[in-house]
Amino acid sequence: MKYYSTNNKNRKVTLREAVIEGLAPDNGLYMPEQIPVLPPSFFQTLHERTFKEIAYEVAQSLIGDDLPKTELGRIIDHTIQFDAPLVEVEKDTFALELFHGPTLAFKDFGARFMSQLLGYFAKEQKQEITVLVATSGDTGSAVANGFLGVEGTRVIVLYPGGKVSDIQEKQFTTLGKNITAIEVDGTFDDCQSLVKQAFLDGELKQKFFLTSANSINISRLVPQSFYYFYAYSRLVKQNKPVIFSVPSGNFGNLTGGVLASKMGLPIYKFIAATNVNDVVPVYLETKEFTPRPSKQTISNAMDVGNPSNFARLNDIFGGDHNAITDFIKGYAFTDSQTSKVLAEVYANKGYLMDPHGAIGYLGLRQYREENKSDFIGVFLETAHPGKFKDTVEHVIGAPIHLPEVLQNFLQGRKNTIKLGTGEYKNFKKLLLEELVSA
Ligand SMILES: *Cc1c(COP(=O)(O)O)cnc(C)c1O
């Protein structure tokens, strides 16, 4: 399979190049040249297969030509080390819990897959690969933990100081080894913009081997399609249309789902559910895509003002606004709506959501109100509520139990480098010093 840039379909690269480059030199995102459709036999037997088997088949058809079978098997095995259970919250409404990985957020799937794939490519390479990643919270922890100790790689995490939860922060600032955390006095968008500028910087590119682990990297996208197939396989017997509601920020998770549907998974519709950072719902409504500075919310992993995977969504639908709006419904919710529903569902159904999952749930609920049709709704529970302990405890008015892995992270000592402002020249200076001294 070859990969093209969303900014230039004629420039094609191999998987290795796409993964190592992250962002294409023309600032586009890589997409597979063709999206393979899986055979009917695969779908007929889907319900009998394990998560790993499903993930392997999907990955094999997407990237199977690009690495040895044994290697792909090993990577899948490493990635799918935990389950993604469906929990029925109320009739025909399920939470797809994607938080059973080591950092308790769905990003573990993408980060684990990517670290292994990049580790494989790094072996053929003399120079160390430096992974630059901007995070609004969960990416940093998933990527840092995914790459911790992976030979030939080094990770630099940029995050907006004071704008991520304590637990999130501890998950990437306490690790040491090949992981460095930079605390930026700014927003997530500032962090993302610094990373993007670094990739376009000729001098840095000459001196170091830089790549990105943000959801712009194609190797994060591929594994984010696996659990849609898996969830569907557990629901197919019920013989109803299935709708996925995806709490979204950079739209990598939702794009993974759309990729699954283009590979033949018969998903009826998607709901793009956001907090007040509603650039995509506004686009769906008005056809105008207008990035703007992000606002801080209690679902902070979705505080994104310029969603990078929009370029991929747009590409998949060939820029056809009607086709997109037919398939994807957009809804945005405020913090007070989020808190209210979180408390309500906990009190009435005994299910504790995190603020991101709560937005997914709200999306489904709104869709049900507007469409009286019979369907199964699945909202993606993208993080364990314990990751947002303070917010969640405040909302439900009771203490919550922290899983042991989270408690362990809290014991660690924070170690960061502070970047006074989001100015690129300061960042570059820091990077040059940091990487040279390594
Ligand atoms: C990253 C994240 C999201 C948003 O996912 P995107 O792929 O950026 O849309 C939602 N919820 C949680 C908990 C996250 O960490």
PDBQT file of the ligand as one rigid body, heavy atoms in Angstrom, charges set to zero:
ROOT
HETATM    1  C1  LIG A 501      -8.046  12.436  22.915  1.00  0.00    +0.000 C 
HETATM    2  C2  LIG A 501      -9.320  12.214  23.611  1.00  0.00    +0.000 A 
HETATM    3  C3  LIG A 501     -10.541  12.445  22.982  1.00  0.00    +0.000 A 
HETATM    4  C4  LIG A 501     -10.637  13.020  21.584  1.00  0.00    +0.000 C 
HETATM    5  O1  LIG A 501     -10.180  12.131  20.608  1.00  0.00    +0.000 OA
HETATM    6  P1  LIG A 501      -9.836  12.688  19.144  1.00  0.00    +0.000 P 
HETATM    7  O2  LIG A 501      -9.351  11.507  18.400  1.00  0.00    +0.000 OA
HETATM    8  O3  LIG A 501      -8.793  13.738  19.320  1.00  0.00    +0.000 OA
HETATM    9  O4  LIG A 501     -11.089  13.247  18.599  1.00  0.00    +0.000 OA
HETATM   10  C5  LIG A 501     -11.698  12.162  23.670  1.00  0.00    +0.000 A 
HETATM   11  N1  LIG A 501     -11.660  11.694  24.936  1.00  0.00    +0.000 NA
HETATM   12  C6  LIG A 501     -10.509  11.466  25.570  1.00  0.00    +0.000 A 
HETATM   13  C7  LIG A 501     -10.553  10.965  26.964  1.00  0.00    +0.000 C 
HETATM   14  C8  LIG A 501      -9.296  11.691  24.933  1.00  0.00    +0.000 A 
HETATM   15  O5  LIG A 501      -8.156  11.463  25.571  1.00  0.00    +0.000 OA
ENDROOT
TORSDOF 0
